[in-house]
Amino acid sequence: MAPGAACRVSVLREPGPGLARFVAAQAAAAGGRFTLGVSGGSLVELLALHLPSAVRACPSGPGPWLLALCDERLVPPEHPDSTAGAYQARLLPRMPSPGPTLLAPSPRLAPAAAAADYAARLRQAFPGEPVPVFDLLLLGVGPDGHTCSLFPGHPLLQEQEAVVAAITDSPKPPPERITFTLPVLNAAKAVVFVATGEGKAAVVKRILEGDEENPLPAARVRPRSGQLCWILDEAAAKELTIPVENSIP
């Protein structure tokens, strides 16, 4: 996927502060309710460290936020693998009042039931929208090119009807998960991938500079009418030969 007008690549020595300022600016620009979808992993700590202060620094102050999980492992919230538990413990208590409303799958349901329940609550949160249109999605990418819980070669990459899907055979433990599907990712107004560390350098190069017949999951994220940006640190960008920016658009 060669980046063009629809894909911008930013390389920052410390991505966290710039990412947080970008999110806060997007929230202010929404002019009302701000809908943010997030993945977990290292993104939790980046946002917990930098987003609260960036939101407080916005002159307009925080409006109502909906914070939805783009995927989740079906484990109890107190489990170390729980993305909802991580955000509830590390980010939400630091956010200025009134604070985001968290929308997350129910880990106590079986996978198919949890996917159906989460899809129904998304429909309530986005009335009149067959596919939820988020203001912003913040996604990660694995060394294998997966994003959310969409893995290379998995049948869920072909899903075009459901907005939320269950996965019971994740190649990365735990096996039972809930994930947004590509139609939701590609309906967003803006999508930002965040990748840090030398371990991501090879896959970042493959995604951004490759042109594969069977693209990796993260390379399939191309918002139909929205903005796509990759925010990298210097280590994750070390193999790129394409032009990059030193600031976030």
N, C-alpha and C positions, 0 to 999 in steps of 0.2 A: 504494500500500500504506500504509494509515494504521496507525501503530503503536498497539497496545493492550497487553493484558496479556502477549501473546506477544512483543512487540518493545519494547525500551527503547533510548532514544537518549541518549548521554552526550556532552557537549561539554566539552572540556578545553583549556586553553591549551597544554599540552604533553602530548600523548597517550602518549608513549613510556613514562614511568615508571609511570603508572597501568595501562597495558596490561600491562607486565611483571609488576607486582604481582598483577594479576588472573590471569595465566597461572600464576604460581608458586603462588597460592592454590588454583587448580583442580587443579594437580598434587598438592599436599599433600592435598587433599580426596579424591583418587582412592584413596588408601590402599594403593597398590601400583603396578602398571604404569600409566603415564599415556600415552595415545595422542593425539598432537597432529598435526593436518594443517595445512600452511602453504602460502600462496601466496608469490610472490616480489616483485619490484619494491622499492618503498620500505620494505616490511615487513621485509626482510632487515636493513637498517641500524637500524631502530627496535629490533628484537629484539637485534641484536648489541650495541647501546649499553647497553641497560637490563636485558635478561633475566638475564644471568649474575649480576649483583649481587642481583637480586630473589630468585633461587633460593637463593643463599648465605644470604640473610637469613631464610629460612624455618627455624623451629626444628626441624622434623622432618628436614630435609636432603633431598637429591634421591633419589628412587627410580628404578627403571628407566623410561626414556622411550623411546617409539617416535616418531620425527619423520618424517612422511611428506609428500611433496610432493603438493599438490592438482593441480598441473599442471606441465608442464615442456616447454621447447623442445628439440627433438631436435638438440642441438649438443654438441660435446665439453665436458667439465667445465671445461676451461681457457678456453672461449669466454666473452666478457663477457655473453652472453645466457643463460648456463647458471644456472638457479636452484640446482641442486645444488652447482655450483662455488662460487656466492656463499655459501651456507650453510656449506660445508666450509671456506672461507677466512676468513669473518668471524665466524660465530657459534660453531660447534662447538669450536674451540680455546679459547674463553673460558669454556665451560660447566664447572661443577664436576664432578669425577669422581663416578660412572662416565661421565657424559656420555650424550647421546641416541644411540640407534641410528638412522641415517638410512636411510630406505627411499625409493628414487627410481627412476624409469624408466631403462632402459638406452638411452643415446643412440646406441649403435652398431647397434641393430636398426632395421629398416624400421618405419614407423609402426604398421601393424596388428600386427606381431609384438611390438613394444615394448608396445603396449596389452595384448595377451594375456599377455605375460610379467609385466607389472606387476600385472595382475589376479590372476594365479596366486600371486604373492608376497604380495599383500594377503590372499588366502584363507588362506595359511599363517600370516600374522600375526594373523588373526582367525578361528581355527578355529570351525566350527559356526555362523558368521554368514554367510548368503547375501549380505547387504549389510553391509560393515564399519560398525560403530558407533563412531565416534571420540568420545573424551571432549570434545575441543574442536577446532574448525576456525577458523583465522584467515584471513580472505579480504580481498582488495582489490576495488576496483571501478574500472573505467575510465571516462573521460568519456563513452563511448558506452553505458555500463551493463553492459558485459561483466564477468564474474567467472570466475576460473579461466581456461580457454580456451573458455568458452561465450559465443558472440557473438550479438548480436541477429539474429533471423531465420534462424539456422543450424539445419539439421535435427537437430543433436545435442540441441537443447532438448527434443525429443520422445522421446529415448531413455529407455526404462523398464526394460530388461533388463540391459544391460551396466553394470558399475560403473566401468570405465575405458574410454575411447574414444580413438581416434586422429582427429586432424584434419589434413588435408593442404592445406587452402585457407584458412588463417587470414587474415582481412583485415588483421591486424597482423603484420608480419614478426617472426621467420621463420615460414614457412607450415606447417611440419610440427611438430606438438605432440602431447602426451598430456594428457588431462584427466580428472579425476573427473567423473561425470555427476550430474545433479540427484538421483537416488535416494540417492547417497552423501551429498551435502550435506544432504539433508533427513532423513537417518537419525541425524545427529550429536546427542549430548547437549547440546551448546552450539555456537553459531556466532556469531562476532564479525566484523563488517565494520569495517575501519579505513580512513578516508578523510581525507586532509589536503590543504590548499591550495585556493585560490579556484577553480582549474580544475575541481574536483569539485562545486562548490556547486550548479550547475544540475541535474546528474544526481542528486545526493543529494536535492534537493527533489522531483524527478520521481518517484523511487523511493518515498520515504517519505510523500509527500503526494498522489501520483497514484493513480488507480484506472483503469488502462488495460485494454482488452479483450485486448491482446496485450502482457503485461508484459515489461519488460526482463529479461535473464537474472538480474541480482542481485535483482530483485523477486520472482523465482520461488523464492528460497531462504527457506523457511518450515519449520523443523524440525517434524516431525510431533508429537513429544512432548518436544522440547528447548527450550532457551533461545535467544533471538535478541537480539543487542545490536549497535548501531552506535556506534562510538567515533569522534568527529569532533574536529578542531580548530576554532577559531572561524571561520577562513576558509571551510572546507568547509560549515559550518553557517549561513553568513551569510544564506541565502535562506529558511531554515525559519521557519514560523509556528506549528508544533506545539509543545507543551510538551516541554522537554528537561531532563535532569539535569546537574548539575555534578560528579558523581562516578560511578565505575563500580560497578554493583551487585555 
